[in-house]
Amino acid sequence: MTFAAWLTIGLFLLTYLGMAAGGVRGLRIDRSWIACCAAVLLLVSGALSMEDAAHHLDPGALLLLLALMLISAQFDFSGVYAWLNRYLTEHAERPAVLLLGVVLLGGLLSAVLVNDIVAFALTPLLCRGLHLRGLEPRPFLLALALSCNAGSAASLIGNPQNILIGQAGALDFWGYVAVAGPPAVAAMAIVYAVIWLQWRHRWGEARPLAADDTPVEHIYGAHSYLKPLLASLALLALFATALPRELSALLIAVLVMVSRRVDSRDYVNKVDWNLLLLFVGLFLVSGAALQLPQLAQGATWLAEHGLLPQGVISLATSSLLASNLIGNVPFVVLLLGLMPELSHSVLIGLAVMSTLAGNLLLIGSVVNLIVAEGAKRQGVRLGFVDYARSGVPVTLLSMTVAGLWLALGGWLPW
């Protein structure tokens, strides 16, 4: 092989080892930097041309993710997140009801918006509200992380990997919801049941709110909530038309950003550029490696011997292992590169299984890490063992239910 081929394979392997490690010990760098650094080295060395790099990128997926982040920012600016959290906090006298509210809030919002953004916005609000009421925050934070993952499985815009899968396979939005919605709802019910059983005697009792602790109404008033609501309804309606999803989302994002109160740059500042850079880096590194004849032949051999996931059991197994080793986004990028001609039914199964598998361990999904880091900044430690104690049973039960639904419904073979 040529030097360029060896360099490409080496950087490809180092990138995915970095995905598994989550960074480099002793350095303050993350997965996004690792992927982008490898991509830059490929471009500078000439192992990857600019023309090939443009071919490997998926502009539809990147634009759709960007637009959804901009739309989600409107929920924050309009005070929707704060209002919903305040409503939950005011009903903290009944922790079981509060827990149900957190599960529904995280799951339903994540089905319409990118779950990473929902978790980032709600975690500090939830921590502060629970602190005011004197409740143990960990069960509710666990419920938020687990339900954000579970609910996001219901749609093709709920999380980054589903966005990528939907764009790669040109999947019908509402057709996907019809198949993935029921197991996602079942997963949310499992989240509630597991956390209620584990924490019902340990979350404490809510103390009354002091007069000066009562949350203040949002400065813009109740009418400000109409803008994000109408934007979401318009977006879902456009998804039922022939207009490409990325263009539908961009149209709504542009309209949402027309505001008398919020500067356009404030919307841009809400975008998770780190996540977009992770996508770009993975697209370039994986695309460059998988276009090599040696790796392409290896992928063909794996497919011919049935070693690439095609059924419920193989999808569930590979998703559990890969999502909790390298992360569900890198896993999906890699698998789509290895198997570019996947059927719609396999793509649906991949979207559901890879999303639910992210609930297994703290490192399985970006959402989990967002909640843990956000809680840490509020003085709450959500440890690896705390998470696994709830995440493992939730994941195994929800993936079993999803597998039975997909197989018995005829969408996937065993």
KOLDOLO-607159 format. One record per residue (C-alpha): residue in three letters; x, y, z. Coordinates in steps of 0.05 Angstrom, whole numbers, plus 5000, padded with zeros to 4 digits. Example, Ala and Ser with C-alpha at 12.3 -4.5 7.8 and 13.67 -1.06 7.14 Angstrom:
2
ALA524649105156;SER527349795143;
//
This chain:
414
MET500050005000;THR502150724990;PHE504151195046;ALA497551565038;ALA493650915048;TRP497650735110;LEU496751435138;THR489251415124;ILE488350745159;GLY492750965218;LEU488851605229;PHE482251235221;LEU484250735275;LEU486951285321;THR480551685312;TYR476051115334;LEU480750945391;GLY480051665412;MET472451595407;ALA472951005455;ALA477551365503;GLY473552005501;GLY479852425495;VAL487252405508;ARG489752325579;GLY493152955605;LEU490353395550;ARG483953805550;ILE481453555483;ASP475153165466;ARG472352725411;SER470753305365;TRP477953555366;ILE480652855354;ALA476252745293;CYS477653435264;CYS485153385276;ALA485352725238;ALA481353025181;VAL486053625177;LEU492153165175;LEU489052775118;LEU487753415079;VAL494653725092;SER498353075075;GLY494553005009;ALA491652335029;LEU484852655022;SER483353164967;MET478653744976;GLU474253454921;ASP473652784958;ALA472553145024;ALA466653514994;HIS463852854969;HIS464452525038;LEU460653075074;ASP453153015082;PRO450853745076;GLY443553555086;ALA444853245154;LEU449353825177;LEU444354355155;LEU438453995187;LEU442253935253;LEU444254665250;ALA437154895236;LEU434254475292;MET439154785341;LEU437055485320;ILE429655305329;SER431054995397;ALA434355655418;GLN427555995411;PHE424755535466;ASP430255795512;PHE429456535494;SER421856505500;GLY422356215570;VAL418855555552;TYR424155125586;ALA423955565648;TRP416355565650;LEU415854815643;ASN421054705697;ARG417555195744;TYR411054825734;LEU414354175753;THR417854475813;GLU411354745840;HIS408554035842;ALA414553755879;GLU410253565940;ARG408752925901;PRO415552675877;ALA412552095838;VAL408452595797;LEU414553035790;LEU418452445764;LEU412952295713;GLY413153025691;VAL420752995680;VAL420252365639;LEU414652645595;LEU418053315588;GLY424853035569;GLY421952495523;LEU416852915486;LEU421353515475;SER426953065451;ALA422352765398;VAL421453455368;LEU428153785383;VAL435253515386;ASN435853155452;ASP442753445467;ILE439854145467;VAL433953945510;ALA438553625562;PHE443254225562;ALA437654715574;LEU433754325626;THR439254045670;PRO441254695707;LEU433954905713;LEU432054245743;CYS437854245791;ARG436154935818;GLY428754765825;LEU430154125862;HIS435054485908;LEU429754985926;ARG424954435944;GLY430054015982;LEU429253375940;GLU434752895922;PRO436453105850;ARG439652465824;PRO433452055807;PHE430452645769;LEU436952775732;LEU437352045714;ALA430152075689;LEU431852685647;ALA437852355613;LEU434451685602;SER427951975577;CYS431552455529;ASN434751855496;ALA428451435497;GLY423951975470;SER428852185416;ALA428351485386;ALA421251645364;SER423152135308;LEU428452265255;ILE430152945286;GLY430752725358;ASN438252615360;PRO444352685315;GLN444851955294;ASN437551925274;ILE438452565233;LEU444152235196;ILE440351575186;GLY434151935160;GLN438152345111;ALA442451755087;GLY436351315073;ALA431451865053;LEU426651575104;ASP419551825108;PHE418852235172;TRP411852035192;GLY412751325168;TYR418651265215;VAL414651555273;ALA409151035262;VAL414250475270;ALA418950765323;GLY413851145364;PRO410950555403;PRO417650265427;ALA419950975445;VAL413751085488;ALA414750395520;ALA421950585535;MET419651225570;ALA414750815612;ILE420550345630;VAL424850945651;TYR419351175698;ALA418150485727;VAL425450325740;ILE427150985773;TRP420750985814;LEU422350285840;GLN429650455856;TRP428651145887;ARG421551195915;HIS423951155988;ARG430251575978;TRP428352225942;GLY426052576006;GLU420253046019;ALA419353725988;ARG419754326033;PRO415254926020;LEU417755475975;ALA419656116011;ALA416456755985;ASP423057005956;ASP424256325924;THR418056345880;PRO420256365808;VAL418757015771;GLU414457025709;HIS418357065644;ILE419557785624;TYR416257695556;GLY409657425583;ALA405456825562;HIS404757065490;SER412156935478;TYR410856185483;LEU406756205419;LYS412756315374;PRO416455655390;LEU409855275391;LEU407755525322;ALA414855415296;SER414654685318;LEU407754565289;ALA409854885223;LEU416154455221;LEU412353805231;ALA407254015178;LEU412854155128;PHE415753465141;ALA409353175111;THR410753545045;ALA415653404989;LEU420353955012;PRO426953655036;ARG427453635112;GLU433654065116;LEU430454615074;SER424054575116;ALA428054655180;LEU432355215151;LEU426055595129;ILE423055555199;ALA429755735232;VAL430556355189;LEU423456585206;VAL424456435280;MET430756865281;VAL426857485259;SER425857795327;ARG425058475359;ARG427958235426;VAL433557745411;ASP439757895369;SER441057405313;ARG448057295340;ASP444957035405;TYR441556485365;VAL448156315333;ASN451556285401;LYS446555745422;VAL448955275367;ASP453054675390;TRP458854775342;ASN462754235376;LEU457653715355;LEU457653965284;LEU465253925282;LEU464853205307;PHE460253035248;VAL464953375198;GLY471153025225;LEU467852345226;PHE465052425156;LEU471952595128;VAL476052075166;SER471051505155;GLY469851685083;ALA477251725067;ALA478651045099;LEU472650685070;GLN474250894999;LEU480850505003;PRO480349854964;GLN483149455022;LEU477749675071;ALA472249655018;GLN474048925005;GLY473948785080;ALA467049085085;THR464648655027;TRP467548035061;LEU463948195126;ALA457448305090;GLU458147655050;HIS459347255114;GLY453547575151;LEU458047935201;LEU454748615192;PRO448248745230;GLN441848615191;GLY436848325241;VAL434148505310;ILE439148105351;SER445348315311;LEU443149045310;ALA441749035385;THR448348695401;SER452649135357;SER449049765381;LEU450149585454;LEU457549445444;ALA459350005397;SER454950555426;ASN458050455495;LEU465050385467;ILE465850925414;GLY459051275421;ASN452751205380;VAL454251775331;PRO461151495311;PHE458050795307;VAL452651025259;VAL457451415216;LEU462050805211;LEU456450305197;LEU453250735143;GLY460150785110;LEU461050025113;MET453849885089;PRO451550455044;GLU445850055013;LEU442049875076;SER434649755068;HIS429550225100;SER427549695151;VAL434749595174;LEU435750355178;ILE429550415222;GLY432149855267;LEU438950185270;ALA435950855290;VAL431750545346;MET437050075373;SER442950535370;THR438951075407;LEU436350615462;ALA443250295470;GLY445950975490;ASN442250915556;LEU446550335581;LEU452450705611;LEU454251425626;ILE459051445566;GLY453951145517;SER450851795495;VAL452752525492;VAL446252685528;ASN448452285589;LEU455052675592;ILE451453335583;VAL446853195642;ALA452652945686;GLU456953545670;GLY451154035678;ALA449453725745;LYS456653765768;ARG456754515755;GLN450654565801;GLY454254165856;VAL450853495842;ARG455152885828;LEU451952375781;GLY456951815781;PHE458251225735;VAL455350715783;ASP449251155798;TYR447851185724;ALA449150445709;ARG444550225765;SER438650525727;GLY441450525657;VAL442849785651;PRO435849535668;VAL432550095628;THR436649935567;LEU435949185569;LEU428449215580;SER427149765528;MET431349425475;THR427848765487;VAL421049105478;ALA423549465416;GLY426448825387;LEU419948445397;TRP416049015366;LEU420549055304;ALA420948295294;LEU413648105309;GLY411248705268;GLY415048445208;TRP419749035200;LEU426048645216;PRO428147915218;TRP430947615281;
//
